[in-house]
């Protein structure tokens, strides 16, 4: 089963890559996969309004948000920061 999973991951990486310049899209995709709502990311991002601002690209990700989201969503930090300027 592990080999099949690796093969599927490799195929998706080659033929359906996630645009690395769109970390918010990666977050939204993972939220959908995990059946999460915006309120489920309050602990990782901040208050309800801050989650909304981040997901609507009105507020940038901070380093702490990236750290929290990599753990919660099992995403790589490089995916969330690549081509994306982090605020301090």
C-alpha positions as CSV (number, residue, x, y, z in Angstrom):
1,X,0.0,0.0,0.0
2,X,2.9,2.4,0.8
3,X,4.3,1.9,-2.7
4,X,1.0,2.7,-4.3
5,X,0.8,5.9,-2.3
6,X,4.3,7.0,-3.3
7,X,3.4,6.3,-6.9
8,X,0.3,8.4,-6.7
9,X,2.2,11.2,-5.0
10,X,4.9,11.1,-7.7
11,X,2.3,11.1,-10.5
12,X,0.4,14.1,-9.0
13,X,3.6,16.0,-8.4
14,X,4.6,15.5,-12.1
15,X,1.3,16.0,-13.8
16,X,-0.8,18.1,-11.3
17,X,1.6,20.2,-9.4
18,X,0.4,22.8,-6.9
19,X,1.5,26.2,-7.9
20,X,4.2,26.9,-5.4
21,X,3.6,30.6,-5.6
22,X,0.1,30.2,-4.2
23,X,0.4,29.1,-0.6
24,X,-3.1,30.2,0.2
25,X,-4.4,27.9,-2.4
26,X,-2.4,25.0,-0.9
27,X,-3.9,25.8,2.5
28,X,-7.5,25.9,1.0
29,X,-6.9,22.6,-0.8
30,X,-5.7,20.9,2.4
31,X,-8.6,22.4,4.4
32,X,-11.0,20.8,1.9
33,X,-9.2,17.5,2.0
34,X,-9.4,17.5,5.8
35,X,-12.9,18.9,5.8
36,X,-11.9,21.9,7.9
37,X,-13.6,25.2,8.1
38,X,-12.0,28.6,8.6
39,X,-12.8,28.5,12.3
40,X,-10.8,25.3,12.6
41,X,-7.6,27.3,11.9
42,X,-8.1,30.0,14.6
43,X,-5.5,28.4,16.9
44,X,-2.9,28.3,14.1
45,X,-3.6,31.8,12.5
46,X,-5.3,33.9,15.1
47,X,-8.8,35.2,15.6
48,X,-11.7,34.5,13.3
49,X,-11.2,37.7,11.4
50,X,-7.5,37.1,11.0
51,X,-8.1,33.7,9.4
52,X,-10.5,35.3,7.0
53,X,-8.0,38.0,6.1
54,X,-5.2,35.5,5.4
55,X,-7.4,33.2,3.3
56,X,-8.7,36.2,1.3
57,X,-5.1,37.5,0.8
58,X,-5.7,40.7,2.8
59,X,-3.1,39.7,5.4
60,X,0.2,38.0,4.8
61,X,1.3,34.8,6.6
62,X,3.7,35.3,9.5
63,X,6.5,32.9,10.4
64,X,4.5,31.8,13.4
65,X,1.5,31.1,11.2
66,X,3.6,29.1,8.8
67,X,5.0,27.0,11.7
68,X,1.6,26.4,13.0
69,X,0.0,25.5,9.7
70,X,2.8,23.1,8.7
71,X,2.0,21.1,11.8
72,X,-1.8,21.3,11.6
73,X,-2.1,20.7,7.9
74,X,0.9,18.6,7.3
75,X,2.2,20.9,4.6
76,X,5.9,21.7,4.1
77,X,7.0,25.1,5.2
78,X,8.7,25.6,1.8
79,X,5.4,25.3,0.1
80,X,3.9,28.0,2.3
81,X,6.8,30.4,2.0
82,X,8.1,29.9,-1.6
83,X,7.6,33.0,-3.7
84,X,5.6,34.5,-0.8
85,X,7.0,37.4,1.3
86,X,6.5,36.8,5.0
87,X,5.7,39.6,7.3
88,X,7.7,40.0,10.5
